[in-house]
Amino acid sequence: MANLRDNMASRFAFLFCLLLPVAGCTWNAADRDATLAHFKAHRGEYQALLESVGKDPAGDLSRYQAVLKSIEVQPTTPPIVEVTPIDFYYVLVHAGDEASLAVSDAMRDEGRVLKDLGDGWYLVQRGFM
């Protein structure tokens, strides 16, 4: 009986460790919808961010962080801009086209495009991290 208990405990520990990396994924419709609403409500700030990045991709973007929260710029040509205003798992990506979008950080680890927002902007749901 003790042998059976030890065997089951080791199986449970193995499965627990296997599933631990994905346990924190919190995809939900409320965060997705809030991200889309944020994009629509602050469209001017998003455009100003793109203009600033266009002039100096390595420039100081701190003035946009109060509204747009997390901003990342990938040094590609043209630069890929990623903004995470609400939740880590929903990212607004400006990549110009889908070929550039495919190499964005948000698309790594099974990320997927949820919506093409036009003008090079995409709503991406991050994959497992």
C-alpha positions in Angstrom: 0.0 0.0 0.0 2.8 2.4 0.8 4.4 1.7 -2.5 1.1 2.6 -4.3 0.9 5.8 -2.4 4.5 6.8 -3.2 3.8 6.0 -6.9 0.7 8.1 -7.0 2.5 11.0 -5.2 5.3 11.0 -7.7 2.9 11.0 -10.6 1.0 13.9 -9.1 4.3 15.8 -8.5 5.3 15.2 -12.1 2.0 16.4 -13.5 2.0 19.4 -11.2 5.5 20.5 -12.4 4.4 19.9 -16.0 1.4 22.1 -15.8 2.8 24.8 -13.6 4.1 27.1 -16.4 0.6 27.5 -17.9 -1.3 27.8 -14.6 -1.0 31.6 -14.7 -2.6 32.2 -18.1 -5.6 34.4 -17.6 -7.2 34.9 -20.9 -10.6 36.4 -20.5 -13.1 38.3 -22.6 -13.2 41.3 -20.1 -9.5 42.0 -20.5 -9.7 41.6 -24.3 -12.7 44.0 -24.5 -11.0 46.5 -22.2 -7.9 46.5 -24.4 -10.0 47.2 -27.5 -11.9 49.9 -25.7 -8.6 51.5 -24.5 -7.3 51.5 -28.1 -10.4 53.3 -29.4 -10.5 55.8 -26.5 -6.8 56.7 -26.8 -6.3 56.5 -30.5 -4.6 59.9 -30.6 -2.0 58.8 -28.1 -1.3 55.6 -30.1 -0.8 57.7 -33.2 1.5 60.2 -31.4 3.5 57.2 -30.1 4.0 55.9 -33.6 5.1 59.4 -34.8 7.6 59.6 -32.0 9.0 56.1 -32.7 9.2 57.0 -36.4 11.5 60.0 -35.6 13.6 58.2 -33.0 13.0 54.4 -32.4 15.4 54.4 -29.4 13.9 57.7 -27.9 12.4 58.3 -24.5 8.7 57.1 -24.5 8.1 57.7 -20.8 5.6 60.5 -21.6 3.2 57.9 -23.1 3.4 55.3 -20.3 0.9 57.1 -18.0 -1.8 56.3 -20.5 -0.4 53.4 -22.6 1.3 51.5 -19.7 3.8 49.0 -21.1 5.5 50.0 -24.4 8.1 48.0 -26.2 9.8 48.9 -29.5 11.6 46.2 -31.5 14.5 47.6 -33.6 13.3 46.3 -36.9 12.7 48.2 -40.1 10.1 49.6 -39.7 10.1 49.3 -35.9 7.5 47.0 -34.3 5.7 48.7 -31.5 3.9 46.7 -28.8 1.6 48.2 -26.2 0.1 46.3 -23.3 -2.4 48.8 -21.7 -4.6 46.4 -19.6 -3.3 42.8 -19.3 -0.1 41.0 -20.2 -1.9 38.5 -22.4 -3.5 41.1 -24.7 -1.1 43.2 -26.8 -1.7 45.9 -29.3 1.0 45.6 -31.9 1.8 48.0 -34.7 3.8 46.0 -37.3 2.9 47.5 -40.6 2.0 44.2 -42.1 1.4 40.5 -41.1 4.9 39.4 -42.2 6.4 41.8 -39.7 3.8 40.9 -37.1 5.0 37.2 -37.3 8.4 38.2 -35.8 7.0 40.3 -33.0 7.5 39.3 -29.4 3.8 39.0 -28.8 3.5 36.3 -31.4 6.2 34.1 -29.8 5.0 31.0 -27.9 1.9 30.4 -29.9 0.5 34.0 -29.9 -2.3 34.6 -32.3 -4.0 37.6 -34.0 -7.5 38.2 -32.6 -8.3 41.2 -34.7 -6.8 43.4 -37.4 -7.5 47.0 -36.2 -6.4 48.7 -39.4 -3.5 51.0 -40.1 -1.0 48.3 -39.2 -2.4 47.7 -35.7 -3.3 44.2 -34.5 -4.8 42.8 -31.3 -2.7 39.8 -30.3 -3.3 37.3 -27.6 0.0 36.0 -26.2 0.6 32.3 -26.1 1.9 30.4 -23.1 4.7 32.1 -21.3 
